[in-house]
Amino acid sequence: MAVHLLATMTWTEVRALAAERTVAILPTAAVEAHGPHLPLGTDIIIAEAMARAGAERLARRNMEVIVVPALPLAPAPFAAAFAGTIHTPAEATTMMVAGVARSLAAHGVRLTAVANAHHDPAHVDALRAAVASVAKDGRAVLVFPDLTRKRWAERLTEEFRSGACHAGRYEGSIVLAERPESVRSTMMRTLPPNPRSLVDAMRTGHVTFADAGGVEAYFGFPADATAEEGRDIVEALGAILEDAVMEAWTAR
């Protein structure tokens, strides 16, 4: 079937879709610091790429797929001290995401999947809370393939799995593939590696990028990023989203 961008549709076009074969995808992200070389909207770029790749795969499975405009604001306490970062209440994210799923379900689109690219623990917890909230009343199904979980993370790159992956090779590669004009390439190629693991830092109680060893708001190996790897990562993210949706679809 087809991929539809909700914001460009009319209400009658949405109504005309076969609800029993329609799913929705909601990209979620944050506006936050991503080093001196990537834009504040890096997570939005990645979430939208994941949503597109997953939607295309699901459409090939004879589904109508509605891509909802990205939810670009989120709790971002780790990056909050850096200029330009917008840090919003976690409960607002929970309410908005759950509300989107319930609203779509009221019009027959009962399954909504989250394509998330922002992995601050506060945001991940907010998304998990949204899933739990929606599950309680049973009016909708909210699917969240949590990339911080081993099951999904093991399908991504070594840098991602290491936890040293904020504005490094993993994210830099995706932005090079999707929005190369937004990358400060000269700066990126001169940045030294920062192999400190955010995951390890969190386990030892650090709660900001600076405390965790990311004084310029990046972790990993930004100079090694390539557009080719970025395209491969986007395909992997799309496959993860596809698998998560199909599991929930079958379980229904």
C-alpha positions as CSV (number, residue, x, y, z in Angstrom):
1,M,0.0,0.0,0.0
2,A,1.3,3.5,0.7
3,V,3.1,5.9,3.1
4,H,1.1,9.0,4.0
5,L,2.3,12.2,5.7
6,L,-0.5,13.1,8.1
7,A,0.1,16.8,8.0
8,T,-0.4,16.9,4.2
9,M,-3.6,14.9,4.1
10,T,-7.2,16.1,4.4
11,W,-9.5,14.6,7.0
12,T,-11.5,12.9,4.3
13,E,-8.4,11.2,2.9
14,V,-7.6,9.8,6.4
15,R,-11.2,8.7,6.8
16,A,-11.0,6.8,3.5
17,L,-8.1,4.7,4.6
18,A,-8.9,1.1,5.5
19,A,-8.5,1.3,9.2
20,E,-8.0,-2.5,9.6
21,R,-4.8,-2.2,7.5
22,T,-3.6,1.2,8.8
23,V,-0.8,1.9,11.3
24,A,0.7,5.2,12.5
25,I,4.3,6.2,13.2
26,L,5.2,9.0,15.6
27,P,8.8,10.2,15.5
28,T,10.0,11.5,18.9
29,A,13.1,13.5,19.5
30,A,14.7,16.5,21.3
31,V,16.2,19.8,20.5
32,E,19.6,19.5,22.3
33,A,23.3,20.0,22.0
34,H,25.1,17.6,19.7
35,G,28.7,18.8,19.9
36,P,30.1,21.8,17.9
37,H,29.6,20.0,14.6
38,L,26.0,18.7,14.5
39,P,22.7,20.7,14.6
40,L,20.5,20.9,17.7
41,G,17.9,19.1,15.7
42,T,20.0,16.0,15.1
43,D,17.6,13.7,16.9
44,I,14.7,15.0,14.8
45,I,16.6,14.2,11.6
46,I,17.3,10.6,12.9
47,A,13.8,10.0,14.2
48,E,12.2,11.1,10.9
49,A,14.7,8.9,8.9
50,M,13.8,5.9,11.1
51,A,10.1,6.6,10.6
52,R,10.4,6.9,6.8
53,A,12.5,3.7,6.5
54,G,10.1,1.8,8.7
55,A,7.0,3.1,6.9
56,E,8.4,2.1,3.5
57,R,9.0,-1.4,4.8
58,L,5.5,-1.7,6.3
59,A,3.9,-0.3,3.1
60,R,5.5,-3.2,1.2
61,R,3.7,-5.5,3.6
62,N,0.4,-4.3,2.3
63,M,-0.2,-1.7,5.0
64,E,-1.3,1.9,4.9
65,V,1.1,3.9,7.0
66,I,0.5,7.3,8.4
67,V,3.6,9.3,9.5
68,V,2.7,11.8,12.2
69,P,4.6,15.1,12.4
70,A,7.6,14.6,14.8
71,L,7.3,15.5,18.5
72,P,10.5,17.5,18.7
73,L,10.5,18.5,22.4
74,A,11.4,16.2,25.3
75,P,13.1,16.0,28.6
76,A,16.8,16.5,28.1
77,P,18.5,17.0,31.5
78,F,21.8,15.6,30.4
79,A,22.2,18.4,27.8
80,A,20.2,21.1,29.6
81,A,23.3,23.2,30.5
82,F,24.3,23.7,26.8
83,A,22.9,26.7,24.9
84,G,20.0,25.9,22.7
85,T,18.9,22.7,24.4
86,I,15.2,22.7,25.3
87,H,14.4,20.6,28.4
88,T,10.8,20.0,29.0
89,P,8.9,18.0,31.7
90,A,8.9,14.3,31.3
91,E,5.2,14.0,32.2
92,A,4.4,16.3,29.2
93,T,6.0,13.7,26.9
94,T,4.1,10.9,28.4
95,M,0.8,12.7,28.1
96,M,1.4,13.9,24.5
97,V,2.6,10.5,23.2
98,A,-0.3,8.6,24.9
99,G,-2.7,11.3,23.7
100,V,-1.6,10.9,20.1
101,A,-2.1,7.1,20.2
102,R,-5.6,7.5,21.8
103,S,-6.6,10.2,19.4
104,L,-5.7,8.1,16.3
105,A,-7.4,5.1,17.8
106,A,-10.6,7.1,18.1
107,H,-10.6,7.4,14.3
108,G,-9.9,3.7,13.8
109,V,-6.1,3.7,13.6
110,R,-5.5,1.6,16.7
111,L,-1.7,0.9,16.4
112,T,0.8,3.7,16.8
113,A,4.6,3.0,16.8
114,V,7.2,5.4,18.2
115,A,10.3,6.0,16.1
116,N,12.6,7.5,18.9
117,A,16.0,8.9,18.5
118,H,16.5,10.6,21.9
119,H,17.9,8.3,24.5
120,D,18.2,10.5,27.6
121,P,16.9,8.2,30.4
122,A,14.3,10.8,31.4
123,H,12.8,10.7,27.9
124,V,13.0,6.9,27.6
125,D,11.2,6.5,30.9
126,A,8.5,9.0,29.7
127,L,7.9,6.9,26.6
128,R,7.7,3.7,28.7
129,A,5.2,5.4,30.9
130,A,3.1,6.3,27.8
131,V,3.1,2.7,26.7
132,A,1.9,1.6,30.1
133,S,-0.7,4.2,30.2
134,V,-2.2,3.3,26.8
135,A,-2.1,-0.4,27.7
136,K,-4.2,0.2,30.8
137,D,-7.4,1.3,29.0
138,G,-7.0,-0.9,25.9
139,R,-8.3,1.6,23.4
140,A,-5.1,1.7,21.5
141,V,-1.8,-0.1,21.0
142,L,1.4,1.9,21.5
143,V,4.6,0.2,20.2
144,F,8.0,1.5,21.4
145,P,11.1,-0.4,20.2
146,D,13.4,0.9,22.9
147,L,16.9,1.1,21.4
148,T,18.5,1.1,24.8
149,R,17.4,-2.5,25.3
150,K,19.9,-5.1,24.3
151,R,17.5,-6.9,21.9
152,W,17.4,-3.9,19.6
153,A,20.8,-2.3,20.3
154,E,22.6,-5.4,19.2
155,R,21.3,-4.8,15.7
156,L,23.1,-1.4,15.6
157,T,26.7,-0.3,15.4
158,E,29.5,-1.1,17.8
159,E,29.8,2.6,18.8
160,F,26.1,2.6,19.6
161,R,26.4,-0.5,21.7
162,S,29.4,0.9,23.6
163,G,27.3,3.8,24.9
164,A,29.8,6.4,23.5
165,C,27.4,7.4,20.8
166,H,26.1,10.9,21.3
167,A,27.0,13.1,18.3
168,G,29.8,10.6,17.4
169,R,30.2,8.3,14.4
170,Y,26.7,6.7,14.7
171,E,24.7,10.0,14.8
172,G,27.1,11.9,12.6
173,S,26.8,9.2,9.9
174,I,23.1,9.4,9.8
175,V,23.1,13.2,9.5
176,L,25.7,13.1,6.8
177,A,23.3,10.7,4.9
178,E,20.2,12.6,5.5
179,R,21.1,16.3,5.8
180,P,24.8,16.7,4.8
181,E,24.4,20.5,4.5
182,S,23.7,20.8,8.2
183,V,27.0,19.2,9.3
184,R,29.9,21.4,10.2
185,S,32.2,19.0,8.3
186,T,35.5,20.8,8.8
187,M,34.9,20.9,12.5
188,M,33.8,17.3,12.7
189,R,36.9,16.0,11.0
190,T,39.1,17.7,13.6
191,L,37.4,16.5,16.7
192,P,39.3,14.0,18.8
193,P,37.7,10.7,19.9
194,N,35.8,10.7,23.2
195,P,35.3,7.0,24.0
196,R,33.7,7.6,27.4
197,S,30.5,5.5,27.7
198,L,27.4,7.4,28.7
199,V,25.9,4.2,29.9
200,D,28.8,3.6,32.3
201,A,28.6,7.2,33.4
202,M,24.9,6.8,34.2
203,R,25.5,3.7,36.2
204,T,28.0,5.6,38.4
205,G,25.6,8.4,39.0
206,H,26.5,11.1,36.5
207,V,23.5,13.2,35.3
208,T,25.0,15.6,32.8
209,F,27.1,15.4,29.7
210,A,29.8,17.5,31.2
211,D,30.0,15.4,34.4
212,A,30.1,12.3,32.2
213,G,33.2,13.6,30.3
214,G,31.5,15.3,27.4
215,V,32.4,18.9,27.9
216,E,31.6,19.7,24.3
217,A,28.4,17.6,24.3
218,Y,29.7,14.7,22.2
219,F,30.8,11.2,22.8
220,G,32.3,8.6,20.4
221,F,34.3,9.1,17.2
222,P,32.7,11.9,15.1
223,A,35.6,12.2,12.6
224,D,34.9,8.6,11.5
225,A,31.3,9.3,10.4
226,T,30.4,8.5,6.8
227,A,27.2,8.9,4.8
228,E,27.4,5.3,3.6
229,E,27.3,4.1,7.1
230,G,24.5,6.4,7.9
231,R,22.4,4.9,5.1
232,D,23.1,1.5,6.5
233,I,22.1,2.6,10.0
234,V,18.8,4.1,8.7
235,E,17.9,0.8,7.0
236,A,18.7,-1.0,10.3
237,L,16.5,1.4,12.2
238,G,13.7,0.9,9.7
239,A,13.9,-2.9,10.0
240,I,13.7,-2.6,13.8
241,L,10.6,-0.5,13.6
242,E,9.1,-2.9,11.1
243,D,9.7,-5.9,13.3
244,A,8.3,-4.2,16.4
245,V,5.1,-3.2,14.5
246,M,4.6,-6.7,13.0
247,E,5.0,-8.4,16.3
248,A,2.4,-6.1,17.9
249,W,0.1,-6.5,14.8
250,T,0.3,-10.3,15.0
251,A,-0.3,-10.2,18.7
252,R,-3.5,-8.2,18.2
